[in-house]
Amino acid sequence: MFGKGYKLYSIFRNKCPRCHEGEFFKYPLTINPKKITKLHDNCPSCNLKYMMEPSFFFGAMYVNYAIAVALFVAIFIISKVFLGMSILHSFIAVVVVSTLLTPVSLRLSRIIWINIFVAYDKKAKELQTEK
């Protein structure tokens, strides 16, 4: 399930969605706001162009919204029901945890978005080396 050829491999390893070998992001996970979402222009391995069209990753905002809502609900339920916090403290927990996880959420939404449109091709790297 997490091996090459599955979208989850590309998503959780931050690899190119077509060849599953090249790095998707230029920098490892960082808190520097200028480096969080910096991508390579093309895959270093198979030369897939990541920005397929202008503003391609605007659609990732919808994915990020879904991730954020799921995160908010999960944190609120855990803090309110399981930890017995007051509503005010639960909302504070939501704000703090979501602020800390914003870099992860931004990166995750971009890699999920491109994986919706690009399928794995095990011959992609071979075809690139032949050209």
Phi and psi in degrees as GROMACS dihedral restraints (atoms count N, CA, C in turn):
[ dihedral_restraints ]
;  ai    aj    ak    al  type     phi  dphi    fc
    3     4     5     6     1  -110.0    20    10
    4     5     6     7     1    15.6    20    10
    6     7     8     9     1   -88.3    20    10
    7     8     9    10     1   174.0    20    10
    9    10    11    12     1   -57.5    20    10
   10    11    12    13     1   141.4    20    10
   12    13    14    15     1   104.5    20    10
   13    14    15    16     1   -14.7    20    10
   15    16    17    18     1  -106.0    20    10
   16    17    18    19     1   142.1    20    10
   18    19    20    21     1   -61.8    20    10
   19    20    21    22     1   -33.1    20    10
   21    22    23    24     1   -62.2    20    10
   22    23    24    25     1   -32.0    20    10
   24    25    26    27     1   -62.3    20    10
   25    26    27    28     1   -47.8    20    10
   27    28    29    30     1   -64.1    20    10
   28    29    30    31     1   -40.5    20    10
   30    31    32    33     1   -68.2    20    10
   31    32    33    34     1   -50.3    20    10
   33    34    35    36     1   -81.2    20    10
   34    35    36    37     1   -18.3    20    10
   36    37    38    39     1   -99.1    20    10
   37    38    39    40     1    -2.9    20    10
   39    40    41    42     1    55.4    20    10
   40    41    42    43     1    49.8    20    10
   42    43    44    45     1  -108.8    20    10
   43    44    45    46     1   163.7    20    10
   45    46    47    48     1   -56.6    20    10
   46    47    48    49     1   134.2    20    10
   48    49    50    51     1   -71.0    20    10
   49    50    51    52     1   -19.7    20    10
   51    52    53    54     1   -89.0    20    10
   52    53    54    55     1   -45.7    20    10
   54    55    56    57     1  -106.2    20    10
   55    56    57    58     1   -16.2    20    10
   57    58    59    60     1    60.0    20    10
   58    59    60    61     1    25.5    20    10
   60    61    62    63     1  -122.6    20    10
   61    62    63    64     1   -45.0    20    10
   63    64    65    66     1   -74.1    20    10
   64    65    66    67     1   148.9    20    10
   66    67    68    69     1   -71.9    20    10
   67    68    69    70     1   141.0    20    10
   69    70    71    72     1   -85.4    20    10
   70    71    72    73     1   -45.4    20    10
   72    73    74    75     1   -97.6    20    10
   73    74    75    76     1   148.3    20    10
   75    76    77    78     1   -70.0    20    10
   76    77    78    79     1   -36.2    20    10
   78    79    80    81     1  -119.5    20    10
   79    80    81    82     1   147.6    20    10
   81    82    83    84     1   -64.4    20    10
   82    83    84    85     1   170.8    20    10
   84    85    86    87     1   -54.4    20    10
   85    86    87    88     1   126.5    20    10
   87    88    89    90     1  -140.0    20    10
   88    89    90    91     1   162.7    20    10
   90    91    92    93     1   -99.9    20    10
   91    92    93    94     1     0.7    20    10
   93    94    95    96     1   -69.1    20    10
   94    95    96    97     1   115.5    20    10
   96    97    98    99     1   -60.9    20    10
   97    98    99   100     1   -25.7    20    10
   99   100   101   102     1   -79.4    20    10
  100   101   102   103     1   -16.5    20    10
  102   103   104   105     1  -110.0    20    10
  103   104   105   106     1    -7.0    20    10
  105   106   107   108     1   -58.7    20    10
  106   107   108   109     1   -48.1    20    10
  108   109   110   111     1  -110.0    20    10
  109   110   111   112     1    17.8    20    10
  111   112   113   114     1   -70.3    20    10
  112   113   114   115     1   125.1    20    10
  114   115   116   117     1  -108.9    20    10
  115   116   117   118     1   159.0    20    10
  117   118   119   120     1   -69.8    20    10
  118   119   120   121     1   152.4    20    10
  120   121   122   123     1   -67.8    20    10
  121   122   123   124     1   -43.1    20    10
  123   124   125   126     1  -132.2    20    10
  124   125   126   127     1   159.4    20    10
  126   127   128   129     1   -65.6    20    10
  127   128   129   130     1   130.9    20    10
  129   130   131   132     1   -64.6    20    10
  130   131   132   133     1   -19.5    20    10
  132   133   134   135     1   -97.7    20    10
  133   134   135   136     1   -52.8    20    10
  135   136   137   138     1  -110.6    20    10
  136   137   138   139     1    -1.6    20    10
  138   139   140   141     1    67.9    20    10
  139   140   141   142     1    24.8    20    10
  141   142   143   144     1   -66.1    20    10
  142   143   144   145     1   130.1    20    10
  144   145   146   147     1   -78.7    20    10
  145   146   147   148     1   117.8    20    10
  147   148   149   150     1   -72.7    20    10
  148   149   150   151     1   -39.9    20    10
  150   151   152   153     1   -90.2    20    10
  151   152   153   154     1    84.5    20    10
  153   154   155   156     1   -63.7    20    10
  154   155   156   157     1   -31.7    20    10
  156   157   158   159     1  -150.1    20    10
  157   158   159   160     1   163.3    20    10
  159   160   161   162     1   -57.9    20    10
  160   161   162   163     1   136.8    20    10
  162   163   164   165     1    62.4    20    10
  163   164   165   166     1    29.7    20    10
  165   166   167   168     1   -58.3    20    10
  166   167   168   169     1   -39.8    20    10
  168   169   170   171     1   -84.0    20    10
  169   170   171   172     1     6.9    20    10
  171   172   173   174     1   -62.7    20    10
  172   173   174   175     1   -30.9    20    10
  174   175   176   177     1   -66.1    20    10
  175   176   177   178     1   -22.1    20    10
  177   178   179   180     1   -67.0    20    10
  178   179   180   181     1   -16.2    20    10
  180   181   182   183     1   -62.5    20    10
  181   182   183   184     1   -35.5    20    10
  183   184   185   186     1   -67.6    20    10
  184   185   186   187     1   -40.2    20    10
  186   187   188   189     1   -65.2    20    10
  187   188   189   190     1   -42.6    20    10
  189   190   191   192     1   -62.7    20    10
  190   191   192   193     1   -38.2    20    10
  192   193   194   195     1   -61.5    20    10
  193   194   195   196     1   -45.2    20    10
  195   196   197   198     1   -63.3    20    10
  196   197   198   199     1   -42.4    20    10
  198   199   200   201     1   -62.6    20    10
  199   200   201   202     1   -43.8    20    10
  201   202   203   204     1   -64.1    20    10
  202   203   204   205     1   -44.1    20    10
  204   205   206   207     1   -63.2    20    10
  205   206   207   208     1   -44.4    20    10
  207   208   209   210     1   -61.8    20    10
  208   209   210   211     1   -41.0    20    10
  210   211   212   213     1   -64.4    20    10
  211   212   213   214     1   -45.6    20    10
  213   214   215   216     1   -59.9    20    10
  214   215   216   217     1   -46.7    20    10
  216   217   218   219     1   -63.9    20    10
  217   218   219   220     1   -44.9    20    10
  219   220   221   222     1   -62.1    20    10
  220   221   222   223     1   -45.5    20    10
  222   223   224   225     1   -64.9    20    10
  223   224   225   226     1   -41.9    20    10
  225   226   227   228     1   -63.5    20    10
  226   227   228   229     1   -44.6    20    10
  228   229   230   231     1   -65.2    20    10
  229   230   231   232     1   -43.6    20    10
  231   232   233   234     1   -62.5    20    10
  232   233   234   235     1   -45.2    20    10
  234   235   236   237     1   -72.5    20    10
  235   236   237   238     1   -36.8    20    10
  237   238   239   240     1   -81.5    20    10
  238   239   240   241     1   -50.2    20    10
  240   241   242   243     1   -82.0    20    10
  241   242   243   244     1   -50.6    20    10
  243   244   245   246     1   -83.9    20    10
  244   245   246   247     1   -35.3    20    10
  246   247   248   249     1   -97.4    20    10
  247   248   249   250     1   -10.8    20    10
  249   250   251   252     1    69.1    20    10
  250   251   252   253     1    28.6    20    10
  252   253   254   255     1   -76.0    20    10
  253   254   255   256     1   160.2    20    10
  255   256   257   258     1   -73.5    20    10
  256   257   258   259     1   168.8    20    10
  258   259   260   261     1   -62.9    20    10
  259   260   261   262     1   -41.7    20    10
  261   262   263   264     1   -61.4    20    10
  262   263   264   265     1   -45.6    20    10
  264   265   266   267     1   -67.1    20    10
  265   266   267   268     1   -33.0    20    10
  267   268   269   270     1   -64.8    20    10
  268   269   270   271     1   -43.0    20    10
  270   271   272   273     1   -66.6    20    10
  271   272   273   274     1   -36.8    20    10
  273   274   275   276     1   -63.5    20    10
  274   275   276   277     1   -40.6    20    10
  276   277   278   279     1   -62.3    20    10
  277   278   279   280     1   -40.6    20    10
  279   280   281   282     1   -61.3    20    10
  280   281   282   283     1   -46.2    20    10
  282   283   284   285     1   -64.5    20    10
  283   284   285   286     1   -45.0    20    10
  285   286   287   288     1   -65.8    20    10
  286   287   288   289     1   -49.6    20    10
  288   289   290   291     1   -67.0    20    10
  289   290   291   292     1   -40.2    20    10
  291   292   293   294     1   -67.5    20    10
  292   293   294   295     1   -34.2    20    10
  294   295   296   297     1   -65.5    20    10
  295   296   297   298     1   -41.9    20    10
  297   298   299   300     1   -68.4    20    10
  298   299   300   301     1   -31.7    20    10
  300   301   302   303     1   -94.8    20    10
  301   302   303   304     1     6.1    20    10
  303   304   305   306     1   -58.2    20    10
  304   305   306   307     1   -45.5    20    10
  306   307   308   309     1   -59.8    20    10
  307   308   309   310     1   -39.3    20    10
  309   310   311   312     1   -65.7    20    10
  310   311   312   313     1   -43.4    20    10
  312   313   314   315     1   -63.8    20    10
  313   314   315   316     1   -42.2    20    10
  315   316   317   318     1   -63.0    20    10
  316   317   318   319     1   -45.5    20    10
  318   319   320   321     1   -67.1    20    10
  319   320   321   322     1   -42.7    20    10
  321   322   323   324     1   -62.5    20    10
  322   323   324   325     1   -40.1    20    10
  324   325   326   327     1   -66.2    20    10
  325   326   327   328     1   -37.8    20    10
  327   328   329   330     1   -67.2    20    10
  328   329   330   331     1   -43.8    20    10
  330   331   332   333     1   -69.5    20    10
  331   332   333   334     1   -35.0    20    10
  333   334   335   336     1   -66.3    20    10
  334   335   336   337     1   -43.7    20    10
  336   337   338   339     1   -59.4    20    10
  337   338   339   340     1   -46.1    20    10
  339   340   341   342     1   -71.0    20    10
  340   341   342   343     1   -29.0    20    10
  342   343   344   345     1   -71.0    20    10
  343   344   345   346     1   -19.3    20    10
  345   346   347   348     1   -67.5    20    10
  346   347   348   349     1   -33.5    20    10
  348   349   350   351     1  -102.3    20    10
  349   350   351   352     1   -18.6    20    10
  351   352   353   354     1  -117.6    20    10
  352   353   354   355     1   127.9    20    10
  354   355   356   357     1   -97.5    20    10
  355   356   357   358     1   156.7    20    10
  357   358   359   360     1   -69.3    20    10
  358   359   360   361     1   136.7    20    10
  360   361   362   363     1  -134.8    20    10
  361   362   363   364     1   105.6    20    10
  363   364   365   366     1   -67.2    20    10
  364   365   366   367     1   -17.3    20    10
  366   367   368   369     1   -95.0    20    10
  367   368   369   370     1     3.1    20    10
  369   370   371   372     1   -61.1    20    10
  370   371   372   373     1   -42.5    20    10
  372   373   374   375     1   -69.6    20    10
  373   374   375   376     1   -38.9    20    10
  375   376   377   378     1   -64.3    20    10
  376   377   378   379     1   -41.9    20    10
  378   379   380   381     1   -65.0    20    10
  379   380   381   382     1   -35.7    20    10
  381   382   383   384     1   -68.7    20    10
  382   383   384   385     1   -38.7    20    10
  384   385   386   387     1   -71.9    20    10
  385   386   387   388     1   -25.4    20    10
  387   388   389   390     1   -74.2    20    10
  388   389   390   391     1   -26.4    20    10
